[in-house]
């Protein structure tokens, strides 16, 4: 059966024909806000053919421009809802052969949480309509008692209420995610624990453009009682809350082991054990560079575990130094790492960074900035002070990848400079 307005009502189990799509409302029609429009399609869940016909006539009289699909049972409705697309509104009878009352409402909402629901009830069951709204439906209509304009307003408002409800839920999730990010960030990116005032530390973190959560980049700087300064930068493979949580575990464990007086080699060995115990699978690994500055500030010990090299700034000269080391933590558990000592010229600065800084795509295919490209940028910035150098380095690295998605990965950078030589 079909009305003469061109709004089809389908026999149970039938699909709407392509030409039976929504009809554009005339320009002279009711002036409404851009969001206050008719749903494009309606799903009627009603076992009584007579009541279904009344709904069809109500749609025609109200001028609603939407296609209508009719099913007779909740089981058929669930199948439609799960197969998609989500209807603009579900018109739900509360007395179905396979579900009654609030159970029908709950099952429809469970099958399609994004679909607005308007309950159809009898005059004597108005209380059930109110209960249905309390159970999650957006509105209710009394069969045979609803004027066409009331019907139209009900389905429009139901769609808008559902939109607001989903937006509010998304906003709440976003707020919770922001709180989670803040907690993880405090764990990943702590304040340096220093007694000396001679060391200038500039640290920056920038999340990847495509990630809504922090990644696993972390850093820390700690001074022990004998005047030795330890610094670490690391990058847990992958992105998201799980990787960030592992990064927090490793960073806190690193600080604890350093303060307990362990040397670099046993510290990294124990960190690898922590990683293996905490990770979800063998595919998770962590790159890391551990620096130890001797109390005389004239040399630095470097342990590199699969991590990129570091930049050494001496006056206006900048070099990329890639020390001996070993594999990333977790790749080949149980292996050891080479340790290398570097002389630290007077006034020298060291810059540690994670690979997100140079892995942004700069051209079609797999073309990327790379460490050599990053070094070129750094040398052009050699005259800048520490904070300006770090900020501009990140900005220019991002500019090189701007046309190809920006810096997708997280970026952490630490700039360490002795203000005077001991």
LUMKOLDO-90495 format. One record per residue (C-alpha): residue in three letters; x, y, z. Coordinates in Angstrom, 2 decimals, decimal comma, always signed. Example, Ala and Ser with C-alpha at 12.3 -4.5 7.8 and 13.67 -1.06 7.14 Angstrom:
<nodes>
ALA_+12,30_-4,50_+7,80
SER_+13,67_-1,06_+7,14
</nodes>
This chain:
<nodes>
UNK_+0,00_+0,00_+0,00
UNK_+1,21_+3,56_-0,67
UNK_-0,19_+7,01_-0,17
UNK_-0,78_+9,42_-3,05
UNK_+1,93_+11,68_-1,67
UNK_+4,63_+9,29_-2,86
UNK_+5,61_+8,18_+0,66
UNK_+5,68_+4,38_+0,46
UNK_+4,83_+2,02_+3,24
UNK_+6,35_-1,39_+2,64
UNK_+5,04_-4,86_+3,17
UNK_+6,84_-6,67_+6,00
UNK_+10,32_-7,73_+4,89
UNK_+10,42_-5,52_+1,76
UNK_+13,15_-2,97_+0,95
UNK_+12,47_+0,61_-0,09
UNK_+12,90_+1,25_-3,82
UNK_+15,60_+3,72_-4,92
UNK_+13,07_+6,15_-6,40
UNK_+11,17_+6,28_-3,12
UNK_+13,77_+8,48_-1,46
UNK_+13,00_+11,69_+0,40
UNK_+11,21_+14,44_-1,50
UNK_+12,62_+17,97_-1,31
UNK_+10,26_+20,30_+0,50
UNK_+9,16_+23,37_-1,46
UNK_+11,08_+26,57_-0,79
UNK_+7,92_+28,28_+0,48
UNK_+7,38_+25,68_+3,18
UNK_+7,65_+26,28_+6,89
UNK_+10,70_+28,37_+7,86
UNK_+12,79_+26,21_+10,15
UNK_+16,34_+26,08_+11,40
UNK_+18,75_+24,15_+9,23
UNK_+18,86_+21,30_+11,71
UNK_+15,11_+21,09_+12,16
UNK_+14,32_+18,95_+9,14
UNK_+12,44_+15,74_+8,54
UNK_+14,28_+12,44_+9,01
UNK_+15,03_+10,83_+5,65
UNK_+13,64_+7,43_+6,65
UNK_+11,36_+6,00_+9,29
UNK_+11,09_+2,47_+10,65
UNK_+7,62_+1,46_+11,85
UNK_+7,51_-1,52_+14,23
UNK_+3,82_-2,44_+14,40
UNK_+2,06_-5,81_+14,15
UNK_-1,43_-4,41_+13,44
UNK_-1,99_-3,60_+9,70
UNK_-4,80_-1,22_+10,59
UNK_-2,57_+0,82_+12,90
UNK_+0,17_+0,75_+10,27
UNK_-2,26_+2,24_+7,76
UNK_-3,19_+4,97_+10,26
UNK_+0,51_+5,84_+10,61
UNK_+0,88_+6,02_+6,83
UNK_-2,08_+8,38_+6,59
UNK_-0,67_+10,47_+9,44
UNK_+2,64_+10,78_+7,57
UNK_+0,85_+11,86_+4,40
UNK_-1,32_+14,42_+6,24
UNK_+1,66_+15,84_+8,16
UNK_+3,70_+16,46_+5,02
UNK_+6,69_+14,59_+6,39
UNK_+9,06_+13,83_+3,52
UNK_+10,51_+10,48_+4,48
UNK_+10,48_+6,92_+3,26
UNK_+8,78_+4,42_+5,57
UNK_+9,67_+0,79_+6,22
UNK_+7,18_-1,37_+8,12
UNK_+8,06_-4,50_+10,10
UNK_+5,70_-6,57_+12,23
UNK_+7,98_-7,87_+15,00
UNK_+10,84_-6,84_+17,24
UNK_+13,04_-9,61_+15,83
UNK_+12,66_-8,22_+12,32
UNK_+13,25_-4,69_+13,60
UNK_+16,48_-5,74_+15,32
UNK_+17,71_-7,33_+12,11
UNK_+16,98_-4,15_+10,16
UNK_+18,63_-1,93_+12,74
UNK_+21,78_-4,01_+12,98
UNK_+22,11_-4,25_+9,21
UNK_+21,76_-0,47_+8,85
UNK_+21,47_+2,21_+7,86
UNK_+20,26_+3,81_+11,09
UNK_+16,74_+5,17_+10,52
UNK_+15,97_+8,81_+11,11
UNK_+13,36_+7,71_+13,64
UNK_+11,88_+4,44_+14,93
UNK_+8,10_+4,41_+15,51
UNK_+7,64_+1,62_+18,05
UNK_+4,45_-0,07_+19,18
UNK_+4,69_-1,35_+22,76
UNK_+2,50_-4,43_+22,18
UNK_+4,40_-6,70_+19,82
UNK_+4,09_-10,48_+19,47
UNK_+7,66_-11,02_+20,69
UNK_+8,12_-8,12_+23,15
UNK_+5,94_-6,00_+25,40
UNK_+6,37_-2,61_+27,01
UNK_+9,77_-1,44_+28,18
UNK_+11,50_-4,61_+26,98
UNK_+10,75_-3,57_+23,40
UNK_+12,21_-0,11_+24,03
UNK_+15,36_-1,51_+25,62
UNK_+15,96_-3,97_+22,79
UNK_+15,51_-1,35_+20,07
UNK_+17,92_+1,01_+21,81
UNK_+20,43_-1,81_+22,26
UNK_+20,21_-2,72_+18,56
UNK_+20,64_+0,89_+17,36
UNK_+21,82_+3,28_+20,10
UNK_+22,01_+6,19_+17,63
UNK_+18,39_+5,89_+16,44
UNK_+15,76_+8,18_+17,96
UNK_+12,66_+6,31_+19,19
UNK_+9,07_+7,54_+19,35
UNK_+6,72_+5,12_+21,12
UNK_+3,17_+4,54_+19,86
UNK_+0,69_+3,80_+22,62
UNK_-3,03_+3,75_+23,26
UNK_-4,92_+6,42_+25,17
UNK_-5,33_+4,10_+28,14
UNK_-1,58_+3,42_+28,15
UNK_-0,28_+6,99_+28,37
UNK_+1,63_+6,06_+31,51
UNK_+3,51_+3,47_+29,47
UNK_+4,53_+6,23_+27,07
UNK_+6,01_+8,25_+29,92
UNK_+7,78_+5,16_+31,20
UNK_+9,20_+4,57_+27,72
UNK_+10,66_+8,08_+27,67
UNK_+12,20_+7,40_+31,08
UNK_+13,66_+4,17_+29,63
UNK_+15,40_+6,03_+26,80
UNK_+12,80_+6,81_+24,12
UNK_+12,76_+10,41_+22,89
UNK_+8,95_+10,87_+22,83
UNK_+5,60_+9,09_+22,65
UNK_+2,42_+9,51_+20,62
UNK_-1,10_+8,29_+21,38
UNK_-2,54_+6,26_+18,51
UNK_-5,48_+7,96_+16,81
UNK_-5,15_+11,06_+18,99
UNK_-2,14_+12,83_+17,43
UNK_-2,72_+15,63_+14,96
UNK_-0,47_+15,72_+11,87
UNK_+1,44_+18,79_+13,07
UNK_+2,00_+17,12_+16,47
UNK_+3,27_+14,01_+14,70
UNK_+5,68_+15,99_+12,56
UNK_+6,97_+17,96_+15,51
UNK_+7,41_+14,80_+17,56
UNK_+9,63_+12,99_+15,07
UNK_+11,64_+16,15_+14,33
UNK_+12,21_+16,86_+18,00
UNK_+12,96_+13,21_+18,69
UNK_+15,71_+13,30_+16,07
UNK_+17,11_+16,51_+17,53
UNK_+16,96_+15,23_+21,11
UNK_+18,87_+12,12_+20,05
UNK_+21,43_+14,31_+18,28
UNK_+21,89_+16,40_+21,43
UNK_+22,07_+13,26_+23,56
UNK_+24,79_+11,74_+21,38
UNK_+26,69_+15,04_+21,25
UNK_+26,54_+15,31_+25,04
UNK_+27,80_+11,74_+25,39
UNK_+30,64_+12,44_+22,96
UNK_+31,50_+15,60_+24,89
UNK_+31,58_+13,63_+28,13
UNK_+33,86_+11,02_+26,57
UNK_+36,09_+13,81_+25,28
UNK_+36,26_+15,36_+28,74
UNK_+37,12_+12,03_+30,34
UNK_+39,75_+11,44_+27,66
UNK_+41,22_+14,88_+28,34
UNK_+41,42_+14,07_+32,06
UNK_+43,06_+10,76_+31,23
UNK_+45,53_+12,52_+28,95
UNK_+46,36_+15,02_+31,68
UNK_+47,04_+12,25_+34,20
UNK_+49,15_+10,31_+31,71
UNK_+51,00_+13,47_+30,67
UNK_+51,97_+14,18_+34,27
UNK_+53,41_+10,68_+34,45
UNK_+55,17_+10,81_+31,07
UNK_+56,50_+14,36_+31,26
UNK_+57,57_+15,16_+34,85
UNK_+59,38_+18,19_+36,22
UNK_+63,16_+17,63_+36,40
UNK_+64,46_+16,62_+39,82
UNK_+67,56_+18,82_+40,11
UNK_+69,59_+20,37_+42,91
UNK_+71,96_+22,35_+40,71
UNK_+70,92_+25,61_+39,09
UNK_+73,61_+25,33_+36,43
UNK_+71,66_+23,04_+34,11
UNK_+69,08_+24,60_+31,79
UNK_+66,42_+22,09_+30,73
UNK_+63,99_+22,90_+27,92
UNK_+61,51_+20,11_+27,25
UNK_+58,65_+19,97_+24,79
UNK_+55,99_+17,41_+23,93
UNK_+53,61_+17,57_+20,95
UNK_+51,03_+14,85_+20,29
UNK_+50,70_+13,44_+16,79
UNK_+48,02_+15,01_+14,59
UNK_+46,17_+11,74_+14,00
UNK_+46,05_+10,66_+17,65
UNK_+43,41_+11,56_+20,19
UNK_+45,40_+10,10_+23,03
UNK_+48,97_+10,54_+24,13
UNK_+51,51_+8,14_+22,75
UNK_+54,28_+6,48_+24,66
UNK_+56,97_+9,18_+24,39
UNK_+58,51_+10,04_+27,77
UNK_+61,49_+11,83_+29,30
UNK_+63,00_+12,63_+32,68
UNK_+65,99_+14,41_+34,23
UNK_+67,29_+13,54_+37,72
UNK_+70,30_+14,63_+39,78
UNK_+71,66_+12,24_+42,43
UNK_+73,28_+13,27_+45,70
UNK_+76,82_+13,09_+44,29
UNK_+76,05_+15,74_+41,66
UNK_+75,65_+13,29_+38,77
UNK_+72,84_+14,24_+36,40
UNK_+70,91_+11,52_+34,58
UNK_+68,58_+12,13_+31,65
UNK_+66,40_+9,76_+29,64
UNK_+64,18_+9,97_+26,60
UNK_+62,12_+7,03_+25,35
UNK_+59,43_+6,05_+22,89
UNK_+57,07_+3,10_+23,34
UNK_+55,95_+1,70_+19,98
UNK_+52,32_+2,31_+19,10
UNK_+49,82_+4,94_+20,25
UNK_+47,07_+5,21_+22,78
UNK_+46,34_+4,84_+26,45
UNK_+47,97_+1,39_+26,80
UNK_+51,26_+2,59_+25,30
UNK_+51,15_+5,79_+27,36
UNK_+50,60_+3,72_+30,51
UNK_+53,65_+1,60_+29,69
UNK_+55,62_+4,80_+29,14
UNK_+54,59_+6,03_+32,58
UNK_+55,66_+2,70_+34,14
UNK_+59,06_+2,86_+32,45
UNK_+59,64_+6,51_+33,32
UNK_+58,76_+6,01_+37,00
UNK_+60,84_+2,83_+37,16
UNK_+63,78_+4,64_+35,54
UNK_+63,66_+7,47_+38,09
UNK_+63,42_+5,00_+40,97
UNK_+66,36_+2,92_+39,75
UNK_+68,51_+6,00_+39,16
UNK_+67,77_+7,38_+42,62
UNK_+68,59_+3,94_+44,06
UNK_+72,09_+4,32_+42,61
UNK_+72,05_+1,72_+39,81
UNK_+74,44_+2,11_+36,90
UNK_+73,07_+2,57_+33,35
UNK_+73,48_-1,03_+32,21
UNK_+71,55_-2,74_+35,06
UNK_+69,00_+0,10_+34,96
UNK_+68,18_-0,60_+31,32
UNK_+68,14_-4,36_+31,91
UNK_+65,54_-3,92_+34,64
UNK_+63,52_-1,53_+32,49
UNK_+63,37_-4,19_+29,81
UNK_+62,02_-6,64_+32,36
UNK_+59,33_-4,13_+33,32
UNK_+58,41_-3,64_+29,65
UNK_+58,15_-7,37_+28,97
UNK_+55,96_-7,82_+32,05
UNK_+53,63_-4,91_+31,22
UNK_+53,21_-5,14_+27,44
UNK_+50,29_-6,82_+25,68
UNK_+52,39_-8,75_+23,18
UNK_+55,84_-9,31_+21,74
UNK_+55,25_-6,60_+19,13
UNK_+55,59_-3,81_+21,72
UNK_+59,08_-2,42_+22,14
UNK_+60,70_+0,78_+23,43
UNK_+63,58_+2,85_+22,11
UNK_+65,54_+4,80_+24,68
UNK_+68,62_+6,95_+25,27
UNK_+70,08_+7,25_+28,77
UNK_+72,63_+10,01_+29,51
UNK_+74,84_+10,31_+32,59
UNK_+76,65_+13,63_+33,12
UNK_+79,67_+13,33_+35,41
UNK_+79,85_+15,79_+38,31
UNK_+82,66_+17,70_+36,56
UNK_+80,32_+18,30_+33,57
UNK_+83,16_+17,57_+31,13
UNK_+81,93_+14,25_+29,81
UNK_+78,70_+12,37_+29,29
UNK_+78,04_+8,63_+29,20
UNK_+75,54_+7,53_+26,56
UNK_+73,57_+4,29_+26,47
UNK_+71,42_+4,07_+23,33
UNK_+68,82_+1,33_+22,93
UNK_+67,53_+1,54_+19,36
UNK_+66,88_+5,27_+19,71
UNK_+67,80_+8,03_+17,22
UNK_+71,06_+9,93_+17,66
UNK_+71,40_+13,23_+19,51
UNK_+72,33_+16,75_+18,46
UNK_+75,43_+18,35_+20,00
UNK_+75,44_+22,17_+19,94
UNK_+78,82_+23,86_+20,44
UNK_+78,67_+27,56_+19,74
UNK_+77,16_+27,92_+16,26
UNK_+78,14_+24,37_+15,28
UNK_+75,61_+21,54_+15,43
UNK_+76,41_+17,88_+14,79
UNK_+74,36_+14,69_+14,85
UNK_+76,02_+12,04_+17,02
UNK_+74,91_+8,41_+16,85
UNK_+76,62_+6,47_+19,62
UNK_+77,13_+2,73_+19,86
UNK_+74,36_+0,99_+21,69
UNK_+72,09_-1,96_+21,11
UNK_+68,54_-2,98_+20,16
UNK_+65,35_-1,43_+21,42
UNK_+64,06_-2,78_+24,71
UNK_+61,85_-5,81_+24,19
UNK_+63,05_-6,74_+20,70
UNK_+65,62_-9,30_+21,87
UNK_+65,19_-9,59_+25,62
UNK_+68,37_-10,44_+27,47
UNK_+70,91_-8,77_+25,18
UNK_+73,27_-6,09_+26,50
UNK_+74,06_-2,60_+25,23
UNK_+77,32_-0,82_+24,46
UNK_+78,09_+2,28_+26,51
UNK_+80,00_+5,20_+25,00
UNK_+81,65_+8,20_+26,69
UNK_+81,65_+11,58_+24,95
UNK_+83,71_+14,60_+25,83
UNK_+81,50_+17,56_+26,59
UNK_+83,05_+20,81_+25,30
UNK_+82,66_+23,95_+27,39
UNK_+79,26_+25,54_+26,74
UNK_+77,97_+22,55_+24,79
UNK_+74,30_+21,64_+24,65
UNK_+72,75_+18,23_+23,97
UNK_+69,38_+17,80_+22,25
UNK_+67,50_+14,51_+22,56
UNK_+64,38_+13,80_+20,50
UNK_+62,01_+11,01_+19,52
UNK_+61,63_+9,81_+15,93
UNK_+58,30_+11,55_+15,44
UNK_+60,30_+14,75_+14,87
UNK_+61,81_+13,54_+11,59
UNK_+59,44_+10,83_+10,34
UNK_+56,72_+13,11_+8,96
UNK_+56,12_+12,54_+5,24
UNK_+57,56_+15,33_+3,09
UNK_+56,61_+14,01_-0,34
UNK_+54,60_+11,37_-2,18
UNK_+55,18_+7,75_-1,26
UNK_+57,52_+7,13_+1,67
UNK_+59,66_+10,28_+1,36
UNK_+60,41_+11,64_+4,84
UNK_+62,53_+14,36_+6,46
UNK_+64,94_+11,89_+8,08
UNK_+67,74_+12,64_+10,53
UNK_+69,88_+14,33_+7,86
UNK_+67,02_+16,66_+6,96
UNK_+66,47_+17,41_+10,63
UNK_+70,17_+18,22_+11,04
UNK_+69,92_+20,65_+8,13
UNK_+67,04_+22,47_+9,83
UNK_+68,88_+22,50_+13,16
UNK_+72,01_+24,05_+11,62
UNK_+69,94_+26,90_+10,19
UNK_+68,69_+27,60_+13,72
UNK_+72,07_+27,40_+15,45
UNK_+72,01_+31,02_+16,63
UNK_+68,75_+30,68_+18,61
UNK_+68,60_+30,31_+22,40
UNK_+67,48_+26,98_+23,82
UNK_+63,71_+27,55_+23,99
UNK_+63,54_+29,27_+20,61
UNK_+65,70_+26,57_+19,06
UNK_+63,46_+23,74_+20,27
UNK_+60,18_+25,42_+19,41
UNK_+61,33_+26,50_+15,94
UNK_+62,89_+23,11_+15,25
UNK_+59,55_+21,40_+15,91
UNK_+57,60_+24,02_+13,95
UNK_+59,84_+23,79_+10,90
UNK_+59,88_+19,99_+10,97
UNK_+56,10_+20,14_+11,00
UNK_+56,05_+22,64_+8,14
UNK_+58,03_+20,26_+5,94
UNK_+55,29_+17,65_+6,43
UNK_+52,32_+20,04_+6,32
UNK_+51,15_+19,07_+2,83
UNK_+51,28_+15,35_+3,65
UNK_+49,45_+15,14_+6,96
UNK_+51,84_+16,88_+9,34
UNK_+53,69_+15,09_+12,10
UNK_+51,56_+12,00_+12,64
UNK_+53,65_+10,62_+15,47
UNK_+54,19_+12,09_+18,92
UNK_+57,24_+14,31_+19,38
UNK_+59,33_+14,77_+22,53
UNK_+62,44_+16,98_+22,64
UNK_+64,82_+17,78_+25,53
UNK_+67,49_+20,48_+25,29
UNK_+70,17_+20,31_+28,03
UNK_+72,71_+23,14_+28,48
UNK_+75,16_+23,92_+31,25
UNK_+75,03_+27,60_+32,08
UNK_+78,54_+27,49_+33,46
UNK_+81,23_+24,87_+33,40
UNK_+82,22_+23,28_+36,70
</nodes>
